[in-house]
Amino acid sequence: MRLCVSAMMLGAAVGVAAAQTSARPWQRLDMPTMEQVRGVWAAPPAEYGPEPYYGLNGPVTLETVQRDLDTMKSLGFHAVTVQSGYGSDRAYLSPEYFAFFKQFVAEVKKRDMRVWIVDDAGYPSGFAGGKFTTEHPELRMQALVVAKKVAVSAGASFDESVTPDTVVVTAVRASDGMTVQVPVKDGRTAWTATEGEWMVYVVEHAFRTSPTRSDTNPKRVKDGSQSLEDYLDPAATAQYLAFTHEAYKRAAGDEFGKTIMGFRGDEPDYSISGLPWTPKLFAKFEAMKGYDVRPYVAVFLQGRDAVLTPEQLRVRADYYDVFADMFRDGFFKPQGEWCAANGLEYQVHLNHEEMQLQLAHSEGDFFRAMQFVEVPGIDTIWHQIWTDTVSDFPRFASSAAHVYGHPRAFTESFAAYRPEPDINMARYILNEQFVRGVNLVETMYFPASSTPGRGGPSAVMRDAGWPALMQYTSRMSYLMSQGHPGAEVALLLPAESLWMGDAKADDTFVSAERLLGEHQVDFDVVGEDAIGSQLKMAAGAFVSESGNRYKTVIVPRAELLPEAVVARLKSFVKSGGKVVFLGAVPQFVGGRNDLHARKVSADEFGWATVVAGELPVTPTPPAQPPASVPEPMVVPAGYLEAMQKALPLRDVALETPNTGLRVMTRRLKDATVVLLFNESSAAMEDRLMVGKAGARVEVWDVQSGKSAPVETARSGGKAAVHLSLGAYASEVLVVR
């Protein structure tokens, strides 16, 4: 695998970040005392937000901006995420556009607010308002596609001319998936079928793009008319930076790292009918994996219903491993490094964060994509977070921040919600993310008041309770950014198995997230790269760049794990750590590649704990209200007890089990911040263990900004407090 290289790259990234954050305290991992935090949290700096997503639509004037910024301030916003909108008389990225943008920044500065710049004229990021299509078509996104497929029976011949764009011609036998490479010579290919029924695939490379929704598209639709850049080619991203970031720098670079916080990206992905490809991919693949992948690519293009052999599935994992590397190095890394070098942060969220099996094939690997991103993010849209859903995916953003040493993780919330939340539901949606580690909030949507027919803040923002909710959000964002994360349990995301299409691994992973959360286990999700090389090894712990020590690693049922991951897990156990395999140990262990992965037996994993049984499947967060509310998870007898034996002793625990309570912790120099959220519709009365006997506990009321001591009692060597939480209520305790 490429795990040792990843460790070196992580070190370089952390070095760049460390050099820059001295001037940006909001991006620095500090260990303040409780009193230092108390002195700031009631009125946090503007850098902690929250911010609306603001679209400069219609005939926007300076007076429009002034009016809208004043409205934002009155609603409790301290920053603004700004995007060029539609219907403007200033062409996107034109001199007139940037002259107006400079005026916009000046108005924001007058109000002591902050700016995040949306990096494109819509989404996904990377089309530069159509400039790749019109000015640099050679740098557009590319894919491998089936140009022609022909059925051929035994004894029949296939004899066709092919174009110079042909990559490979492959015959696939229907009965068993066997493949034969059909030779191509002088623009022609000929082959006679042997026994069985065959399908011959002519595979070409072609310019194909994910659809883009651009405010510069005159049709106002999401289509392929404005192509994305080739994400896998650093030269394309260099051109993207020249089109966008460098132009903003010329216009307003004097406010970089001051009024302007950074650039905000949106859902870069490959939503295409084909395989992600770039001209250097085959050479990169052979250098990484040691074999030629071209004989296999046709089988990956047969369609959703195709059944691949075990060997072909492992080759597919190799393909997406290389893809994930190239996506990171071609797109995310150059932008993260550019922002760091210019005193800014790069924040971005991907597509399909709540559906990792899909993300594995559209973006490769969440954690690899976020490796050089200063503010990892997610979005919650449609109906993904509601009182009738199970939604643990926001933890991906915070986990990436924790693993790679960043204090903040962001959310884009409330876009296209069905139905639109009221003020109470908005609070619930935000709390569900806070308790999973998100601590920077962007809310949708505030089109400029000049927008024809729909300008101004959204309906929920107009609620009389919105300013108070934003004050709560600002304080929570600041408080849960301080110190270091407290999670001591790591849940492994089995990327190799997801690349193989292993639905069982995905189901087990999602249900394990839910199981840990329902039993008040504070945990991070970690990637295979992190376990394989990036996390530091200490006695009985893996240590993240944020300083939290993982004492237990939980591995969902996975078909295959990299050798580097297995080796480090084994060393981790020898040093005193705990490893738990849920359901079963892997069947294969991959080395340099997965094609030649070796078959392994359960006996080779005698050093780990294996919890037998299957967790029930947890439903994916839906786009619309579900037909019924998910029932509480029922785990097999003895399953939870077997897993808990390998978990670290917890400082925060209920006296009486209750699956409605969620917990997130952060460590200060002399105290621990404990965020509690009751996700159930029933009020909760219980005793909560919050540390060693004798600990002093305060409740910090996030809404009022006030704090007060809490009476404690001793319970089995622990400090216990009375917990009284209403339905869907939150509370913050500070323990020292």
Secondary structure, DSSP 8 states (H G I E B T S, - for coil): --HHHHHHHHHHHHHHHHHHHTT-GGGS-----HHHHHHHHTS--GGG--EEEEEE-SS--HHHHHHHHHHHHHTT--EEEEEE-SS-SS-TTSHHHHHHHHHHHHHHHHTT-EEEEESSSEESS-SGGGHHHHT-GGGB-EEEEEEEEEEEETT-EEEEE--TTEEEEEEEETTT--EEE--EETTEEEEE--SSEEEEEEEEEEE----EEETT-TT-SEESSS--B-TT-HHHHHHHHHHTHHHHHHHHGGGBTTTEEEEEEE-----SSSEEE-TTHHHHHHHHHSS--GGGGGGGGS-TT----HHHHHHHHHHHHHHHHHHIIIIIHHHHHHHHHTT-EEEEE-S-TT-HHHHHHHTS-HHHHTTT-SEEEEEEETTSSSTTS---TTHHHHHHHHHHT-S--EEEEEET-SS---HHHHHHHHHHHHTTT--EEEEEEEE-TTSTTT-SS-TGGGSTTHHHHHHHHHHHHHHTTSSEE---EEEE--HHHHHTT-HHHHHHHHHHHHHHHHTT--EEEE-HHIIIIISEEETTEEE-TT--EE-EEEE---SEEEHHHHHHHHHHHHTT-EEEEES---SEEESS-STT-EE--GGGGTTSEEE-S---------SS--SS--------TTHHHHHHTTS---SEEESS--TTEEEEEEE-SS-EEEEEEE-SSS-EEEEEEEEETT--EEEEETTTTEEEEE--EEETTEEEEEEEE-TT-EEEEEE-
